[in-house]
Amino acid sequence: MQTLSFASRSRAHHKIQRLLIVSLLLFVTACGTLPKDATREPSYALVPGEKSTLAANLAPLLAQHEGKSGFRPIAQGEMAFTARAQLAMAAQESIDIQYYIWHLDLTGRVIYESLLLAADRGVRVRLLLDDMDTAGKDDFLRNIDHHPNIEIRLFNPFANRNLRAGDFLLDTWRVNRRMHNKTFTADNSATIFGGRNIGDEYFDATEAVSFGDMDALGVGPVARDVSNQFDLYWNSKYVYPLASFKWKAPVSDDDYRAFRKSSADYLEQARKTRYARILRDVELAKVERISEVDYVWSDWVLGFDDPSAIEMNEMTLDTHLALKLLKAMEQTKEDLLIVSPYFVPGEKFTQFLNELEAKGVRVRILTNSLQANDVSMVHAGYMRYREDLVRGGVELYEYRATSNKARRKLKRERIDVEKTSLHAKFFTVDETFLFVGSFNLDGRSAKLNTELGAYFAAPVQAATLSDNFDQLMREVAYRVVINDDGDLEWVGENDGQEIRLDREPDTSWWKRFSTQVLSVFVPESQL
């Protein structure tokens, strides 16, 4: 017994030692600092010159619609990927890109290779990435950055490149604030903005999950506006060149040549995939020039957070997109349609929506169901306001986790998926105006992240979205109602038959229980 007791104490002693060592390592690494000698050579968007065939092809269209910008909303994932590939191939002078997430999967690797090929033909590529998603990707990105025509900068980066837990522990306030903007601009003439990150799930390229999303392709002056906000971020003090960090060894020429061969080989294999075959049937793949796309021409407002917003505790109209969006919604006279995957309205916005209903405005909202939501904590925050919204007259819908029915209506081949989730962020006002962007209607988008989107007149598209909404919801969502007993109920349709559920659809008891517990104490400011 004494031996066992001694052995137990010994194991406990070693366990404490390991914990102390790990804690010490975390503390030491957390003491890392951002580069103090970082050289941020200022650079700005290039004015399209004679070399840009993209600008030349768009010129007649812009002359016909003087002072207006052209917009083409893009809902299909395959179309969204094709649009980016088209811009990368069409660019002759510059490509400016900023993203929150960029996966190293099929679509992510192919787009990276398209940037390398563009740089090979002399295109200047500026790539601005939020640093939250770059963990484990430094070596890959350093090889991209090694190209003389490509520069990568990181927004609000982690000081500790190999053990980010240190930053989370001792620099939480700073690293919790991220750049959520998503833009892809070619020759300062055409741009893509919206809700999509770069990755297979955003472009319908994987069987695991599909994120239903919304982008817009914009041409004309709106592209210059996007470029101006890109320059504001690119040259800000919150951005650090990837090359400014201290690395164990520089990228050698041999390393770079091996990387380029691997990247080229990957592209060659990607051309043989089923996804590549599917892309050939996409509408944008059949046009030779972006100028041949059918655009809606409109005045517009490009809204975005100032990069300095990540340091501010108070919101102002000059620095925060959220307040601008509220002003747009305040103009609604008849119909407000909101689509937001992460929806935590808070007391004030819930009251605002109920007051619109009281004035005779029809308010419809689509967000994720608990099972479709990839962040249960966000759903926990949203649950607090669900009943108040419904009692106030708001028509509230929750997207189903398995909604392939609508996808199958498209009469062409698509990759089927195990699960679907809503990721689109847009709203329509009076079936006339459309906002497309990266903004989720939650506290994180309002105060912690930076966001971007454009508000423009698109009567045909907005009216179509509104007119088709009710029928589509019967196929892909549940409507949340209050039954005769005063309890929440989920109403859906299955093969033409109405179904009614008295609990969160398609979920286990544990998921419902744990989310309910979270809803009691989860801080909304972090959602």
VOLUMFI-815023 format. One record per residue (C-alpha): residue in one letter; x, y, z; residue number from 1. Coordinates in steps of 0.25 Angstrom, whole numbers, plus 2048, in hexadecimal, padded with zeros to 3 digits. Example, Ala and Ser with C-alpha at 12.3 -4.5 7.8 and 13.67 -1.06 7.14 Angstrom:
BEGIN
aa xx yy zz i
A 831 7EE 81F 1
S 837 7FC 81D 2
//
This chain:
BEGIN
aa xx yy zz i
M 800 800 800 1
Q 80B 809 803 2
T 812 806 7F6 3
L 804 809 7EF 4
S 803 816 7F6 5
F 811 81A 7F3 6
A 80F 817 7E4 7
S 802 81F 7E4 8
R 809 82B 7EA 9
S 814 829 7E0 10
R 80A 829 7D5 11
A 803 835 7DA 12
H 810 83C 7DC 13
H 815 83A 7CE 14
K 807 83E 7C9 15
I 808 84B 7D1 16
Q 816 84D 7CB 17
R 811 84B 7BD 18
L 806 855 7BF 19
L 810 85F 7C5 20
I 819 85D 7B9 21
V 80E 85F 7AF 22
S 809 86C 7B6 23
L 817 871 7B6 24
L 818 86F 7A7 25
L 80B 875 7A5 26
F 80F 881 7AD 27
V 81D 882 7A6 28
T 817 881 798 29
A 80C 88B 79C 30
C 817 895 79F 31
G 81A 896 790 32
T 817 8A3 789 33
L 813 8A8 77C 34
P 81F 8AC 773 35
K 823 8BA 777 36
D 82B 8BD 76A 37
A 820 8B9 760 38
T 822 8C1 754 39
R 814 8C4 74E 40
E 818 8CA 740 41
P 80B 8D1 73C 42
S 804 8CD 72F 43
Y 7F7 8D0 729 44
A 7EE 8CB 71E 45
L 7F2 8CD 710 46
V 7EA 8D5 706 47
P 7E7 8CC 6FB 48
G 7F0 8CE 6EF 49
E 7F1 8CB 6E0 50
K 7F5 8BD 6E4 51
S 7E8 8B9 6EB 52
T 7DF 8B2 6E1 53
L 7D5 8B0 6ED 54
A 7D4 8BF 6EE 55
A 7D3 8C1 6DF 56
N 7C8 8B7 6DE 57
L 7C0 8BD 6E9 58
A 7C2 8CC 6E3 59
P 7B6 8CC 6D9 60
L 7AD 8C6 6E4 61
L 7B1 8D1 6EE 62
A 7AF 8DC 6E3 63
Q 7A1 8D7 6E1 64
H 79E 8D8 6F0 65
E 7A6 8E4 6F4 66
G 7A7 8E6 703 67
K 7A2 8D9 706 68
S 7A8 8CB 70A 69
G 7A4 8BE 705 70
F 7A0 8B2 70F 71
R 79D 8A4 70D 72
P 799 89C 71A 73
I 79F 88E 71A 74
A 798 883 723 75
Q 79E 876 71D 76
G 7AB 872 722 77
E 7B0 86D 715 78
M 7AD 87A 70F 79
A 7B4 881 71A 80
F 7C1 879 718 81
T 7C0 87B 709 82
A 7BF 88A 70B 83
R 7CB 88B 713 84
A 7D3 882 709 85
Q 7CE 88B 6FD 86
L 7D3 897 704 87
A 7E1 891 708 88
M 7E2 88D 6F9 89
A 7DE 89A 6F4 90
A 7E6 8A3 6FC 91
Q 7F2 8A9 6F5 92
E 7F7 8B4 6FF 93
S 7F3 8B1 70D 94
I 7EB 8A8 716 95
D 7E7 8AC 725 96
I 7E1 8A2 72E 97
Q 7DD 8A2 73D 98
Y 7D7 896 744 99
Y 7D4 891 752 100
I 7D5 882 74F 101
W 7DD 87B 743 102
H 7DE 86C 744 103
L 7E9 864 73D 104
D 7DF 85B 737 105
L 7DB 859 728 106
T 7D5 866 725 107
G 7DF 86E 72E 108
R 7EB 867 728 109
V 7E6 86A 71A 110
I 7E3 879 71D 111
Y 7F1 87A 723 112
E 7F7 874 716 113
S 7EF 87D 70E 114
L 7F5 889 715 115
L 803 883 713 116
L 800 882 704 117
A 7FB 890 704 118
A 808 895 70B 119
D 810 88E 701 120
R 80A 896 6F5 121
G 80E 8A3 6FD 122
V 801 8A5 705 123
R 803 8AC 713 124
V 7FC 8A4 71D 125
R 7F9 8A9 72B 126
L 7F4 89F 735 127
L 7EE 8A3 742 128
L 7EA 898 74C 129
D 7E4 898 759 130
D 7EE 891 762 131
M 7E4 888 769 132
D 7E3 87E 75F 133
T 7F2 87D 75B 134
A 7F7 873 766 135
G 7FF 869 760 136
K 800 86F 753 137
D 80C 879 755 138
D 815 870 74C 139
F 80B 86F 741 140
L 808 87E 741 141
R 817 882 742 142
N 819 87A 735 143
I 80E 882 72E 144
D 814 88F 734 145
H 821 88B 72E 146
H 81C 88F 720 147
P 822 89D 71D 148
N 814 8A1 718 149
I 80C 89D 724 150
E 80C 8A3 732 151
I 804 89D 73E 152
R 801 8A5 74A 153
L 7F9 8A0 756 154
F 7EF 8A8 75E 155
N 7F0 8A9 76D 156
P 7FA 89D 76D 157
F 7FE 893 778 158
A 80B 896 77E 159
N 80E 888 781 160
R 80E 880 774 161
N 80F 872 779 162
L 807 873 786 163
R 7FC 87D 785 164
A 7F6 879 792 165
G 800 882 799 166
D 7F9 88E 791 167
F 7EB 889 795 168
L 7EF 888 7A4 169
L 7F7 896 7A5 170
D 7F2 89E 799 171
T 7E3 89A 799 172
W 7DD 8A8 797 173
R 7E6 8AA 78A 174
V 7E5 89D 783 175
N 7D6 89B 785 176
R 7D4 8A6 77B 177
R 7D5 8A2 76D 178
M 7D4 8A6 75E 179
H 7C7 89F 758 180
N 7C7 8A7 74B 181
K 7C7 89F 73E 182
T 7CB 8A5 731 183
F 7D2 8A1 724 184
T 7D5 8AC 71B 185
A 7DC 8AC 70D 186
D 7E2 8B7 705 187
N 7DB 8C1 70F 188
S 7CF 8BF 705 189
A 7C7 8B3 70A 190
T 7C5 8AD 718 191
I 7BE 8A2 71F 192
F 7B9 8A5 72E 193
G 7AF 89E 737 194
G 7AF 893 741 195
R 7B8 888 73B 196
N 7C5 884 740 197
I 7CF 87B 738 198
G 7CC 86D 73A 199
D 7C5 861 734 200
E 7B9 862 73D 201
Y 7B6 870 738 202
F 7B7 86C 729 203
D 7AF 85F 729 204
A 7BB 857 727 205
T 7BB 84C 732 206
E 7B1 842 736 207
A 7B3 845 745 208
V 7AB 852 746 209
S 7A6 85D 73E 210
F 7A5 86B 743 211
G 79A 872 73B 212
D 79F 880 739 213
M 79E 88D 731 214
D 7A9 896 72A 215
A 7A8 8A1 720 216
L 7B0 8A4 714 217
G 7B2 8B3 712 218
V 7B8 8BB 707 219
G 7BB 8C9 705 220
P 7BC 8D4 710 221
V 7B8 8CA 71B 222
A 7C5 8C3 718 223
R 7CD 8CF 71A 224
D 7C6 8D1 728 225
V 7CA 8C3 72C 226
S 7D8 8C6 728 227
N 7D8 8D3 730 228
Q 7D4 8CB 73D 229
F 7DE 8C0 739 230
D 7E9 8CB 739 231
L 7E4 8D0 747 232
Y 7E6 8C2 74D 233
W 7F2 8BF 745 234
N 7FA 8CB 74A 235
S 7F4 8CB 758 236
K 7FC 8C9 765 237
Y 7F4 8BC 768 238
V 7FA 8B5 75C 239
Y 808 8AE 75C 240
P 810 8A9 74F 241
L 811 89A 750 242
A 820 89C 74D 243
S 822 8A5 75A 244
F 821 899 763 245
K 82E 892 768 246
W 82F 884 761 247
K 839 879 764 248
A 83D 879 756 249
P 83A 881 749 250
V 832 87A 73D 251
S 83E 875 734 252
D 83D 875 725 253
D 83D 866 726 254
D 831 866 730 255
Y 82A 870 727 256
R 82C 867 71A 257
A 827 85B 721 258
F 81B 862 726 259
R 817 868 718 260
K 818 85A 712 261
S 80F 854 71D 262
S 805 85F 71B 263
A 805 85D 70C 264
D 804 84E 70D 265
Y 7F8 851 717 266
L 7F1 85A 70D 267
E 7F3 84F 702 268
Q 7EC 845 70B 269
A 7E1 84E 70E 270
R 7DE 850 700 271
K 7DA 841 700 272
T 7D1 841 70B 273
R 7C2 840 70B 274
Y 7C0 84E 710 275
A 7C8 853 704 276
R 7BF 84C 6FB 277
I 7B3 853 702 278
L 7B9 861 701 279
R 7B9 860 6F1 280
D 7AA 860 6F2 281
V 7A9 86D 6FA 282
E 7A4 879 6F4 283
L 7B0 882 6F6 284
A 7B9 877 6F0 285
K 7B2 879 6E3 286
V 7B5 888 6E1 287
E 7C2 88D 6DC 288
R 7C2 89A 6E3 289
I 7BC 89F 6F0 290
S 7B6 8AB 6E8 291
E 7AC 8A0 6E2 292
V 7A6 89E 6F0 293
D 798 8A3 6F2 294
Y 799 8AE 6FC 295
V 78F 8B7 703 296
W 794 8C6 703 297
S 792 8CE 70F 298
D 796 8D9 719 299
W 79D 8D2 725 300
V 7A3 8D4 733 301
L 7AF 8CC 736 302
G 7AF 8CB 746 303
F 7BA 8C5 74E 304
D 7C0 8C6 75C 305
D 7CD 8CF 75D 306
P 7D8 8C6 761 307
S 7DA 8CE 76E 308
A 7CC 8C9 772 309
I 7D4 8BD 778 310
E 7D9 8C7 783 311
M 7CC 8CE 786 312
N 7C2 8CB 791 313
E 7B8 8D5 78C 314
M 7B1 8D4 77F 315
T 7B0 8E0 776 316
L 7AA 8E2 768 317
D 7B7 8E6 762 318
T 7BE 8D9 766 319
H 7B4 8CE 767 320
L 7AC 8C7 75D 321
A 7A1 8C2 766 322
L 79B 8D0 768 323
K 79B 8D3 759 324
L 793 8C6 757 325
L 789 8CA 762 326
K 787 8D7 75B 327
A 784 8D0 74E 328
M 77A 8C7 755 329
E 773 8D3 75B 330
Q 76F 8D7 74D 331
T 766 8CA 74B 332
K 758 8CD 748 333
E 752 8C0 744 334
D 75B 8B4 744 335
L 768 8B0 74B 336
L 76E 8A3 748 337
I 77B 89F 750 338
V 784 893 74E 339
S 78F 891 759 340
P 795 884 75D 341
Y 799 889 76A 342
F 78E 891 770 343
V 78E 897 77E 344
P 786 8A4 77D 345
G 787 8A8 78C 346
E 77C 8B0 793 347
K 77D 8BD 78B 348
F 77C 8B7 77D 349
T 771 8AD 781 350
Q 769 8B9 785 351
F 76C 8C0 778 352
L 767 8B4 770 353
N 75B 8B3 778 354
E 758 8C2 777 355
L 759 8C1 768 356
E 74F 8B6 768 357
A 746 8BF 770 358
K 747 8C9 766 359
G 742 8BF 75B 360
V 750 8BB 755 361
R 751 8AC 752 362
V 75D 8A7 759 363
R 763 899 755 364
I 770 893 75A 365
L 777 887 756 366
T 782 881 75F 367
N 788 874 762 368
S 781 869 76B 369
L 789 863 776 370
Q 78D 857 76E 371
A 791 860 762 372
N 799 86A 76A 373
D 7A8 866 76B 374
V 7A9 86F 777 375
S 7A0 86A 782 376
M 7A4 876 78B 377
V 79E 880 781 378
H 791 878 781 379
A 791 879 790 380
G 791 888 790 381
Y 786 888 785 382
M 77D 880 78D 383
R 77B 88B 797 384
Y 774 893 78D 385
R 76C 889 784 386
E 75F 88A 78C 387
D 75F 899 78D 388
L 761 89A 77E 389
V 756 890 77B 390
R 74C 896 785 391
G 74F 8A4 77E 392
G 74A 89F 771 393
V 758 89C 76A 394
E 758 890 761 395
L 763 888 766 396
Y 769 87C 75E 397
E 775 872 761 398
Y 77D 86C 756 399
R 77D 85D 756 400
A 78A 855 757 401
T 786 84C 74C 402
S 780 854 741 403
N 784 84E 734 404
K 777 84F 72E 405
A 778 85D 728 406
R 786 859 723 407
R 781 84D 71B 408
K 777 857 713 409
L 783 85C 70B 410
K 783 853 6FF 411
R 792 850 6FE 412
E 79C 848 706 413
R 7A0 84D 714 414
I 7A8 846 71F 415
D 79D 841 729 416
V 7A0 844 738 417
E 79E 83E 746 418
K 79A 84B 74C 419
T 797 859 748 420
S 798 866 750 421
L 795 874 74E 422
H 7A0 87E 74D 423
A 79A 889 744 424
K 799 897 74A 425
F 790 8A1 742 426
F 783 8A8 744 427
T 778 8AF 73A 428
V 770 8BB 73D 429
D 763 8BD 737 430
E 766 8B3 72C 431
T 76F 8BE 725 432
F 77C 8BF 72D 433
L 786 8B4 730 434
F 792 8B4 73A 435
V 79C 8A9 737 436
G 7A8 8A8 741 437
S 7B0 8A1 74C 438
F 7A7 8A6 757 439
N 7A0 89D 761 440
L 795 8A3 769 441
D 79C 8A0 776 442
G 7A5 8A7 781 443
R 7B2 8A2 77B 444
S 7B0 8A8 76D 445
A 7AB 8B5 773 446
K 7B6 8B7 77D 447
L 7C2 8AD 77C 448
N 7C4 8AA 76D 449
T 7C5 8B3 762 450
E 7BB 8B1 757 451
L 7B8 8B6 748 452
G 7AC 8B6 73F 453
A 7A5 8BE 734 454
Y 797 8C3 734 455
F 791 8C5 726 456
A 784 8C6 71E 457
A 780 8B8 718 458
P 771 8B8 716 459
V 771 8AB 70E 460
Q 77A 8A3 717 461
A 774 8A9 724 462
A 766 8A6 71F 463
T 76A 898 71B 464
L 770 895 728 465
S 764 89A 72F 466
D 75A 893 726 467
N 761 886 727 468
F 764 886 735 469
D 757 880 73B 470
Q 757 874 732 471
L 765 872 734 472
M 764 872 743 473
R 75A 867 742 474
E 765 85E 73C 475
V 771 862 743 476
A 76D 868 751 477
Y 764 867 75D 478
R 75B 873 761 479
V 75B 876 770 480
V 74D 878 775 481
I 746 879 782 482
N 73B 86E 784 483
D 72E 86F 78B 484
D 735 86B 798 485
G 73E 877 797 486
D 74A 86E 794 487
L 754 86F 789 488
E 752 866 77D 489
W 75A 863 770 490
V 751 861 764 491
G 757 85B 757 492
E 753 853 74B 493
N 758 845 747 494
D 754 83F 739 495
G 748 849 739 496
Q 743 845 747 497
E 743 84F 752 498
I 74C 84B 75F 499
R 74B 852 76C 500
L 756 850 777 501
D 756 854 786 502
R 766 854 787 503
E 772 859 77F 504
P 771 851 772 505
D 77B 846 76F 506
T 783 847 77C 507
S 787 83E 787 508
W 782 840 795 509
W 790 843 799 510
K 792 84E 78F 511
R 785 854 793 512
F 789 854 7A2 513
S 797 859 7A0 514
T 792 864 797 515
Q 787 868 7A1 516
V 792 868 7AC 517
L 79B 871 7A4 518
S 78F 87B 7A1 519
V 78F 87E 7B0 520
F 79D 884 7B1 521
V 7A3 886 7A3 522
P 7A8 894 7A1 523
E 7A1 89A 795 524
S 7AD 8A3 792 525
Q 7B5 897 78E 526
L 7AB 891 785 527
//
